[in-house]
Amino acid sequence: MKWSMTGLAFYSLGSAALVASLTKIKRRLELSVAKHGSIAGHARLSRRVASFIPYYEYGEAEFFCSDDAPVEIAARRRDGFMRLSALYSTRFAITAKQTAEVADSISDLQFTNAYRVPFQYSRFVRHHLRGGWFLKSSAGVTVTDLDENTFYDLTGSYGVNLFGYDFYKKCLESGAKFVSELGPVLGAYHPIVIDNARRLRGISGLDEVSFHMSGTEAVMQAVRLARYHTGRSHLVRFCGSYHGWWGDVQPGVGNPVPAHETYTLKDMSEETLRVLRRRKNIACVLVNPLQALHPNMNAPGDSSLVDSGRAAHFNRESYTKWLKKLRTVCTEQRIVLIFDEVFVGFRLASGGAQEYFGVKADMVVYGKTLGGGLPVGVVCGSKELMKRFKDDRPVDICFARGTFNSHPYVMGAMHEFLRYLDTPEARALTRDQDALWNGRVERLNRRLAQENLPVRLANITSICTVCYVQPSRYNWMLQYYLRAEGLALSWVGSGRLIFSLNYTETDFEAVADRFVAAAKQMHADGWWWSKPGLTNKAIKRRILKEMIAHRLSALRDHRKVHRRVEG
Ligand SMILES: Cc1ncc(COP(=O)(O)O)c(C=O)c1O
């Protein structure tokens, strides 16, 4: 058979096109395989699913037996709940009243109030368990509300509180004294900035520093710079990890528009490394070391505690191995490796996660505790990555501003924080925290096991999460029993307990006593009764059925109204 030149050309073009599309399909498949199987691993799908979930709630009767508990158990739960309700209404009367007065005008308060427990139970709980959301003072490891109730603080102020509230009060006070002559002048720097930049360069081991007003903004800037310098479009974040609320790092539920230039990939996975090796459009990988406690899972909040599926376990060795592999691949592929240390800050070590895991990042983002009690975000990076303009193309710049960046008062408080961090005392306090906190958590877990309570804590140093070892739909009730015992939690409830490093053994034992007492009371009140053979899967299936039934009934109602209007 003879081939004409044109025929040959068509044949070669066709083969090239076929190879190109096969390669494209292969890359696509690799990307799919590198996504985590959970809904959190599929941003677009999770948004679609969220939009289908109908609102429904349990009436008073169902509230106590949504798991088919027998009448006597439901009655025990009701008694316990009403006792708690009476206690809340007297003990937190002023705090709750002030909260109720302002709730309609503060949208954040409405949101956090609504999302403390799974939505089916939320209204009933809100009505009966009014704890209030005001505090008037803090001291040592405690906070005090408007009714003069003093709680052990387990909120950690979203992670800001590393060294104890009294320390930050000092940072605020002496930092303000340092800069008060300059006052609120912006644009030019207070000279204290020189020392802050020097110390941050020392801690991060990187050349340059930029100051921002929040962790979210600092993450935005780090990613923008990575895109600018690599000329690539996509960022990689790991399934479940939080990096602030900027759209590109928060694809999926919570963000009304899709994040087209974000890949959400499996944490600690070879398949992810394969994608990083093959795709040429990846500018950076964001790592939030807190995920080491629960890789591939969302930040644990009690509003999603519909069963006992919450799991957490930190393995320093395997996470270190993973970070090292990630480092190697990022270096090979010239992908910018960004450590987002906003949450863990200097909790793991005084040199942060880089020191703790022994892995160097190309850029590090800090925030929260670094501000010495004031809002802040900082990016540290190599000279090449931090540069915001190009010498040979003067108009091709990478813009970043922020009116309040480097505010003198923030710089003053940060200075106090950084000075302390560099003292032998702070270094001793932040060194080898694992043994101390693992020991404390183990002791508490042993007590919980001895009492046959289906609750355990998991931790990464001083950050803990509560897990539940027996299937139940009511685990979220624990937060209300804990509060009744004088333990203050943030709005995510038992999902995150953050201890400051000024917790002594005696303080921790007091918290442990209260924790055990709360869990015992909850147990006695029947919330952990469960049908023999009940599984988390069965609970999920049941909830899915309820959702479908409510969705169908809403559709039927809608059709009826439509017919009536047309008729
Ligand atoms: C890892 C991480 N990155 C970024 C942020 C955002 O910081 P900010 O709340 O200061 O904007 C947070 C906040 O919790 C965080 O935990």
The ligand as an SDF file (V2000), in Angstrom:
LIG
                    3D

 16 16  0  0  0  0  0  0  0  0999 V2000
   -4.2080   27.7360   59.3520 C   0  0  0  0  0  0  0  0  0  0  0  0
   -4.9450   29.0270   59.2570 C   0  0  0  0  0  0  0  0  0  0  0  0
   -4.6730   29.8590   58.2440 N   0  0  0  0  0  0  0  0  0  0  0  0
   -5.2860   31.0410   58.1250 C   0  0  0  0  0  0  0  0  0  0  0  0
   -6.2480   31.4330   59.0360 C   0  0  0  0  0  0  0  0  0  0  0  0
   -6.9430   32.7470   58.8840 C   0  0  0  0  0  0  0  0  0  0  0  0
   -6.4890   33.6450   59.8290 O   0  0  0  0  0  0  0  0  0  0  0  0
   -7.3960   34.8960   60.2330 P   0  0  0  0  0  0  0  0  0  0  0  0
   -8.5780   34.3510   60.9600 O   0  0  0  0  0  0  0  0  0  0  0  0
   -6.4970   35.7520   61.0680 O   0  0  0  0  0  0  0  0  0  0  0  0
   -7.7950   35.5610   58.9540 O   0  0  0  0  0  0  0  0  0  0  0  0
   -6.5750   30.5940   60.1050 C   0  0  0  0  0  0  0  0  0  0  0  0
   -7.5950   30.9620   61.0680 C   0  0  0  0  0  0  0  0  0  0  0  0
   -8.0630   30.2100   61.8790 O   0  0  0  0  0  0  0  0  0  0  0  0
   -5.9070   29.3570   60.2190 C   0  0  0  0  0  0  0  0  0  0  0  0
   -6.1860   28.4980   61.2080 O   0  0  0  0  0  0  0  0  0  0  0  0
  1  2  1  0
  2  3  1  0
  2 15  2  0
  3  4  2  0
  4  5  1  0
  5  6  1  0
  5 12  2  0
  6  7  1  0
  7  8  1  0
  8  9  2  0
  8 10  1  0
  8 11  1  0
 12 13  1  0
 12 15  1  0
 13 14  2  0
 15 16  1  0
M  END
$$$$
